[in-house]
Amino acid sequence: QVQLVESGGGLVQPGGSLRLSCAASGIIFSIYDMGWYRQAPGKQRELVAHISRGGGTTYVDSVKGRFTISRDNAKNTVYLQMNSLKPEDTAVYYCNAERIAFMTLSYWGQGTQVTVSS
C-alpha cells in the first residue's frame, strides 16, 4: 500500500519560514519524480516545485528564490523549504510521486495546510 504523509504545515507570519516534509512508503522512492503542489480556495491545483529522480529541480516563477525542494532517498522523504512566505502562499500543499514507464503511476498525499497571515 502506497502512502505519502505530509507534515510541517501551519500558521506563519508574512516573511516567515516553514519546512514541509513528505514521507513515502510502499514505493521504491528513488525511482520516482517528486512534486509539491498547492491549491488555494477557489483556485486550481498548481505545481509549485518538482525534483526528478536524478535530482534536477524546477519551480513555478512565483516561488523562485524563496522555496527549495530537496529529497533524501535514504529516508524516502522529500522536503519543501519555504522562506519569505507571503499571504498568497496560503494553500493546502500536496505531495506527489510520479513514475512514467509503460504507464503512469501517480500517488498523492492527503495535504497539509499552510496559512500565511499576520
N, C-alpha and C positions, 0 to 999 in steps of 0.2 A: 504493500500500500504506500503510495507516494504522499508525502506530507511536506508542505512548505510552511514554516511557522515564523511570522514576522514579530519583531519586538522593537521597543525603543521609541515608539511614538509618544506624544504627549503635548502639553501646552507649553509654549515658549514665547518669550517676548521678541518683538522685532529686533533683528541684529544678533539674536542668539543662535545656538547650535544644538543639533541633535544628531545622534548616530543610530540609524536603523540597522537591524540585523535580520537575516532570513536564514534559518537553519533548515536544511533539506535532509530528508530521509527517504529511503525506498527507490533512489535512483543512483546511477553512477555519476556523481556530481561533476566530476572533472570533464566529462564529455558534453555537458550541457552549456549552452549560452544562457546567461542570466540577465534579467532586466528588472528595473524598478519602474513601475507605472504609478500614476496618481489619477484620482478622479475627484473633482470638486463638485459640490452640489449644482445640479443643472447643467453640468458640462460633460463632455465625452472623456473617457479614459485616455490618457496620453502617456507615451513613453517618455520617461524622464532621463534615464541613464541605462546603458547597456554595456555588458562586458562579455566578450566572446570566450570560448573555452581556451583560446590562446592568450587571453589577457588584453586584447585590444578593446578600447573604450570609446563610446560615443555619448554625447549629451544633447538634450534639447537646448536651444540657444538661451532660453530664459534662465538656465541654471549653470551655464558655463562659467567657470571661475569661482563658483560658490559650492558646488556639490562634487563629491568624489566617490566613484563606485570602485569597489575592490572585492576580491574574493580570496578565500583561504580554502584550498581544496582539501587540505588535511583535516579541516574542521567541517567540511561540507556547508560552508556558510558564505553568504555574500553580504556586503555591507554598503550602506549609503551614508557617507559623512556629509551633513548639511550644515553649512556655515552661512552667516549673514542672512538669516532667514527673513522673509518678507511676508506680510499678510497674504499676498497672493499665492504663497506656497501652501496655504491651508488646504488640505485634501485628505482623503484616505489613500494611503500608499500601499501598493500591492507588489509582491514579489512574483516573478515569473521565471520558469525554467523551460527552455525550448531546445528541442533537438530535431533537426531536419535531416532525415535519411531517405529511405524509400517512402516514408510517410512522416508527417509532422507530429511530434509528441510535444504537448504543451500543458504545463501544470501551473496552478495559481495558489497563492496563499490566501488567507482569509482577510488580510488587510489590517493596517494599523493607522489610527487617526493621528494626524499632525495638525495642530492648531497654532497659528502664529498670531498673537494678539497681545495688546497692552492692557 
